[in-house]
Amino acid sequence: MADDDERLARPDGHRYDAPESDEDRRSKEWAYGALGLLFVVLMVLIVTGTVPIFPH
């Protein structure tokens, strides 16, 4: 196990990060897409005045 640690260590002291699996990457894409859609909907609601930022 010590050999694996030495093999994965880089000269600057940081460890090597293995690439993400396709499933992990796909799930992150869906999550970021959902957050982006939520952001766009919120911005549209603010612009149209449905959600006031500074209520009078």
N, C-alpha and C positions, 0 to 999 in steps of 0.2 A: 504494500500500500504506500510506503514511503517513496518508492520509485515513481508511482503514478503522480504523487504530489509534486515531486521534482520535475517531472516531465510536463506537467500542466502549468508550472510556475513560469512567469516571464521575468526577464532581467530587472524590470522596474518594480517588481514585488507584487504585481497584480496577477490574479489567476485567470486562466483561459476560461471563457464562457462558451459552453457548447451551443451550437445553433438551436433555435426553437424548432419544435416539431410542426408539421403542417397543421395539425389540429389546434395547437396553441395559437399559431399565427392567425388562423381562420377565426377563432373565437375572439381574439383581440380586434380583428377587423370589424366583426359584428358589433362589438362593444363600442368602438370608436365611431362607427357609423350611427349607432343609436344615439350616442351623446351628441354627435354633430347635428342630427336631425332635431333633437330636443332643443339645442341651441338656436337653430334656425327658426323653429316654431316660436320660441320665446322672443327672439328678436322681432319677428313679424308682429306678434301680439303687442310688443312695446311700441313699435312704429305706428301701428294702427290705433293706438290709444286704449286698447282693451285692458292692458295691464299698465296702469300709471306708475311712473317712477317717482314723481313728486306729486302726491295727491294734494288737491287744493282744499 
